[in-house]
Amino acid sequence: MTDLRTTNRITNQQKQSFIQRLLDRGVYRLKDKQLYECTIEELQALMGQVDMK
């Protein structure tokens, strides 16, 4: 069974991965938020938009 700490660590790793990929593409903000302030869902949506360009 996965405990909460493992789930949080995986989520944080995923979030950092999305942030790094966006930074590599020159995306630093989402509207008025820094990327680290965004939820994983917002980062996923933004990544999808960037990939379509």
N, C-alpha and C positions, 0 to 999 in steps of 0.2 A: 504494500500500500504506500502511495506517495504521501509524504507529509507536507505540510504547508510551507516549510522552509525550502524544500526541494522545488515545489511549484513556483514559489516566489523567485528563486534563483534562476530557474529556466525562463520565466517571464522577463526578468531583468536582463538576461543574456539576449533574448529575442529583441527586446526594446533597444538595447545597445547596438545590436546588429542592424536594425532598421535605421537608427540614428546615424551610424557610421556610413551606411550605404547612401543615405540622403546627403550627408555632408560631402561625401566623395563626388556627388553630382551637383554640388554647389547650392543645395537647399539648406538654409540655416534657420528659417522660422516658418511657422504656420500661422498665418494672419498675425495676431499680436502676441503669439506665444513662442517661447524658445522650444526647440524640439524636445528637450528633456522634460518639459512640462506637459507634453501631450500624452494621451493614453495610447496603449498599444493599438487600439482600433483606429485612432486618428492617424497614427504612423503608417499602419497598413494601407489605409485609404490613400494617403499622400504618396506612398511608394507606388501604388497602382497608377496614380495620375502621372507620376514622373516617368514610369516605365512606358506609358502610352505615347509620350512625346518623342 
